[in-house]
Amino acid sequence: MLTYTELKKGLVIVFEGQPFEIVESDFLRMQQRKAVVKLKIKNIINGKILDRNIHASENFEEADVNKKEVKFLYNHRDEYWFCDINNATNRFAIPFENIGTQAQFLKNNTVVDALEYNGKIVNINLPIKMDLKVKETPPGEKGDTATGGKKLAELETGAKVNVPLFVNNDDVVRINTQTGEYVERIEKA
């Protein structure tokens, strides 16, 4: 059992019968009150984020979550299909609700980490940064660039992100999958 002082960022705990990853952890001591740990936790099954204050009397069990590499195959009707990296016949699906907005950055044959809880794969973790090809974007126009001009680009996966004006069709750009933002241009077309 984990005490409230052992709850650190990145740890996966069982909270209300579900596995939650600790996203943020702050120790607070207010005047004339007992110390608490303020947590921001993310449900690794459905992606919901909760804010909770944990008191000294509360204990938590560490969740037994395993990671293994899997390959993304395709999506069909809001189900995302994956297979074992070593055995393509071992396939499984994860619903869109579990993966969330990160699903828009999945492209075929991408290797990702699958999260396994109680012997069942419940979700995936994408790499933080991925390189994707720009499928379509309007041409950059000269003009007001004092604010660091941006335009909308559609990527090969169908995701739409804001990119700088100098990015063109068929360029390869690096995207932060957690924030959905452009990071840099990797390859010019």
C-alpha positions as CSV (number, residue, x, y, z in Angstrom):
1,M,0.0,0.0,0.0
2,L,1.2,3.5,-0.9
3,T,0.8,6.4,1.6
4,Y,-0.1,9.9,0.4
5,T,3.6,11.0,0.5
6,E,4.6,8.2,-1.9
7,L,2.2,9.4,-4.7
8,K,4.5,10.8,-7.4
9,K,4.1,11.8,-11.1
10,G,4.1,8.8,-13.4
11,L,2.9,6.2,-10.8
12,V,-0.2,4.2,-11.7
13,I,-2.6,3.6,-8.8
14,V,-5.9,1.9,-8.3
15,F,-8.5,4.5,-7.5
16,E,-12.2,3.6,-7.2
17,G,-11.5,0.2,-8.8
18,Q,-9.8,1.7,-11.9
19,P,-6.2,2.3,-12.9
20,F,-5.2,5.9,-12.8
21,E,-1.8,7.5,-13.8
22,I,-0.7,10.4,-11.7
23,V,-0.2,13.4,-14.0
24,E,0.6,16.0,-11.4
25,S,1.3,15.7,-7.7
26,D,1.6,18.7,-5.3
27,F,2.2,18.5,-1.5
28,L,0.2,21.3,0.2
29,R,0.4,22.4,3.9
30,M,-2.1,25.1,4.7
31,Q,-2.0,27.0,7.9
32,Q,-3.8,25.3,10.8
33,R,-4.8,22.4,8.7
34,K,-3.4,18.9,8.0
35,A,-1.2,18.4,5.0
36,V,-2.7,17.1,1.8
37,V,-1.5,15.9,-1.6
38,K,-3.3,17.5,-4.5
39,L,-3.4,15.1,-7.5
40,K,-4.3,15.3,-11.1
41,I,-4.9,11.7,-12.2
42,K,-5.8,10.3,-15.6
43,N,-7.8,7.1,-16.1
44,I,-5.7,4.9,-18.4
45,I,-8.8,3.1,-19.6
46,N,-11.0,6.0,-20.8
47,G,-8.6,9.0,-20.5
48,K,-10.7,11.0,-18.1
49,I,-8.8,13.4,-15.9
50,L,-9.8,14.0,-12.2
51,D,-8.5,16.4,-9.5
52,R,-8.4,15.0,-6.0
53,N,-7.1,16.0,-2.6
54,I,-5.5,13.0,-0.7
55,H,-5.3,13.1,3.1
56,A,-2.8,11.3,5.3
57,S,-5.4,8.6,6.3
58,E,-5.8,7.4,2.7
59,N,-3.7,4.5,1.2
60,F,-3.6,3.3,-2.4
61,E,-2.6,0.1,-4.2
62,E,-0.1,0.4,-7.0
63,A,-1.8,-0.8,-10.3
64,D,-0.2,-3.7,-12.1
65,V,0.1,-2.2,-15.6
66,N,2.4,-3.8,-18.1
67,K,3.6,-2.2,-21.4
68,K,4.2,-4.1,-24.6
69,E,4.9,-2.9,-28.1
70,V,2.2,-3.4,-30.7
71,K,1.6,-2.3,-34.2
72,F,-1.3,-0.2,-35.4
73,L,-3.1,-1.8,-38.4
74,Y,-6.2,0.2,-39.3
75,N,-9.3,1.8,-37.9
76,H,-12.9,0.9,-38.8
77,R,-16.1,2.4,-37.4
78,D,-14.4,4.0,-34.3
79,E,-12.4,0.9,-33.5
80,Y,-8.7,0.9,-33.8
81,W,-7.1,-2.5,-34.6
82,F,-3.6,-3.5,-33.5
83,C,-1.6,-6.7,-33.6
84,D,1.3,-8.2,-31.6
85,I,4.6,-7.0,-33.0
86,N,5.8,-10.6,-33.3
87,N,2.6,-12.3,-34.2
88,A,0.3,-10.5,-36.7
89,T,-2.5,-13.1,-36.2
90,N,-2.9,-11.9,-32.6
91,R,-5.2,-8.9,-33.2
92,F,-7.3,-6.8,-30.9
93,A,-9.4,-3.6,-31.1
94,I,-9.5,-0.6,-28.8
95,P,-12.5,1.8,-29.1
96,F,-12.0,5.5,-29.9
97,E,-13.4,6.5,-26.5
98,N,-10.3,4.9,-24.8
99,I,-7.7,6.4,-27.1
100,G,-9.2,9.8,-27.4
101,T,-7.9,12.7,-29.6
102,Q,-4.5,11.1,-30.0
103,A,-6.1,8.6,-32.4
104,Q,-5.9,11.2,-35.1
105,F,-2.1,10.9,-35.3
106,L,-2.1,7.1,-35.8
107,K,-0.8,5.9,-39.2
108,N,-0.7,2.3,-40.4
109,N,2.2,0.2,-39.1
110,T,3.1,2.6,-36.3
111,V,4.6,0.9,-33.3
112,V,3.1,2.0,-30.0
113,D,3.1,0.9,-26.4
114,A,-0.1,-1.0,-25.3
115,L,-1.1,-0.8,-21.7
116,E,-2.2,-4.1,-20.2
117,Y,-4.3,-4.1,-17.0
118,N,-5.6,-7.3,-15.4
119,G,-4.5,-9.4,-18.4
120,K,-6.5,-7.2,-20.9
121,I,-5.1,-4.4,-23.2
122,V,-7.0,-1.3,-22.2
123,N,-5.3,1.6,-24.0
124,I,-2.2,2.7,-25.9
125,N,0.5,5.3,-25.5
126,L,1.7,7.1,-28.7
127,P,5.2,8.4,-29.0
128,I,5.2,12.0,-27.7
129,K,6.4,13.3,-31.1
130,M,5.6,11.8,-34.5
131,D,6.7,12.7,-38.0
132,L,3.8,13.0,-40.5
133,K,3.5,14.1,-44.1
134,V,1.4,17.2,-45.0
135,K,-1.3,16.0,-47.4
136,E,-2.9,19.4,-48.1
137,T,-2.3,23.0,-47.1
138,P,-3.0,26.3,-48.8
139,P,0.1,28.1,-50.2
140,G,1.8,30.5,-47.8
141,E,1.0,34.2,-48.6
142,K,3.3,37.1,-47.8
143,G,1.8,39.6,-45.5
144,D,1.4,40.0,-41.7
145,T,4.0,37.6,-40.3
146,A,4.7,39.8,-37.2
147,T,2.5,37.4,-35.2
148,G,4.2,34.3,-36.6
149,G,1.6,33.6,-39.3
150,K,-0.1,30.2,-39.2
151,K,-2.3,28.2,-41.6
152,L,-4.2,25.0,-41.3
153,A,-2.7,21.8,-42.8
154,E,-4.2,18.4,-43.2
155,L,-1.8,15.6,-42.4
156,E,-1.6,12.1,-44.0
157,T,-3.7,10.7,-41.1
158,G,-6.5,13.2,-41.6
159,A,-5.6,15.3,-38.6
160,K,-5.7,19.1,-39.0
161,V,-3.0,21.2,-37.3
162,N,-1.8,24.8,-37.5
163,V,1.6,25.1,-39.2
164,P,3.8,28.1,-40.1
165,L,3.3,29.7,-43.5
166,F,6.5,28.2,-44.9
167,V,5.2,24.6,-44.7
168,N,4.0,23.2,-48.1
169,N,2.3,20.1,-49.4
170,D,4.3,16.9,-49.0
171,D,6.6,18.4,-46.3
172,V,7.2,16.1,-43.3
173,V,6.5,17.8,-40.0
174,R,7.0,16.7,-36.4
175,I,3.8,16.9,-34.3
176,N,3.5,16.7,-30.5
177,T,0.8,14.0,-30.1
178,Q,-0.2,15.1,-26.5
179,T,-0.9,18.7,-27.4
180,G,-1.7,18.3,-31.1
181,E,0.7,21.1,-32.0
182,Y,3.3,21.6,-34.7
183,V,6.9,21.2,-33.5
184,E,9.2,21.5,-36.5
185,R,9.6,20.8,-40.2
186,I,11.7,17.6,-40.7
187,E,11.8,17.3,-44.4
188,K,11.1,19.8,-47.2
189,A,9.3,18.4,-50.3
